[in-house]
Amino acid sequence: MAFVITSPCIEEKAGECEEVCPVDCIEEGKDMFYIDPDICIDCGACEAVCPVDAIFMEDEVPDDEHEYIALNRKFFEEK
């Protein structure tokens, strides 16, 4: 199970998450950052440094943010 970046990241893009990721699974998109679920090792480093609390474990993503699970995966499928 991977971590997922959700809507509070939109246009925030602080970037601390990308800096602390030990496996480089976080990439910056046009409006926000995304986590590659196939590379994420579930370490939690990104979640701990996110200044806007936008990062959740996939099974803990709030109901109104579930679309971001698919958006994170789709970002890497289209690369």
N, C-alpha and C positions, 0 to 999 in steps of 0.2 A: 504494500500500500504506500502511496506517495503523498507528499504534501501538495497542496493546491493553493495558488494565489487567487484571491477574490477581488471584488469590486473596489474596496478601499484603496487599492494600489493604482487605480486608473488616474492618470495624470499626476500622481504623487511621485512614483518612480525614484524613491530615495536611494536605492541601490545597495544598502548594507547587506541584503540577502545574497546578492550575487557575489559580493566580496568574501563572505564567510563560507560559502558552499565548498566543501572539500572535494566534490566530484564534478564541479562545473556543470551542473544540470539546470542552472537558472540563466535565462537569456532575456535581454531587453527587447520588447516589441515596440510598436509605434506608440501605444498609449499606456502600457504597463509591462511588468515582468511576467515571465511564465516559467513553470517548472516542468522539465521533461520527466514524465512519470516512469519511463523505462530506465532512467539513469539514477533517479533519486534513491538514496539509501536510507531514508527515513531517520536521519540523525537529529533533526530538530534545530540545527544551528540557525537556519534562516528564520524560523518562527520566533526564536528568542530575540532577534535583533530588529524585527520589522516594527518601525515606528508607528504604523497605522493599523496594526493587528489584522492584516489582510491574509495571513497564511494559516492554514488549517490542515490537519491530517484529513485525508480524503473522506473517511467515515465520520468526521466531525464537522464537515462543511455545513453551515446553517442552511436550512431548507430553501430560503430565498436566494441562496448563492449557488445552488447545485449546477446551474448552467456553466459555471467556471471550471468544473471538473472536465467537461467536454472541451471547453475552450483551450485549456492548458494542453490537452492531448492533441487537439487539432492544430495548434500552433506548430508543433514539431512534426506532425504528419505532412504538413504543407511545405516544409523546408526542402 
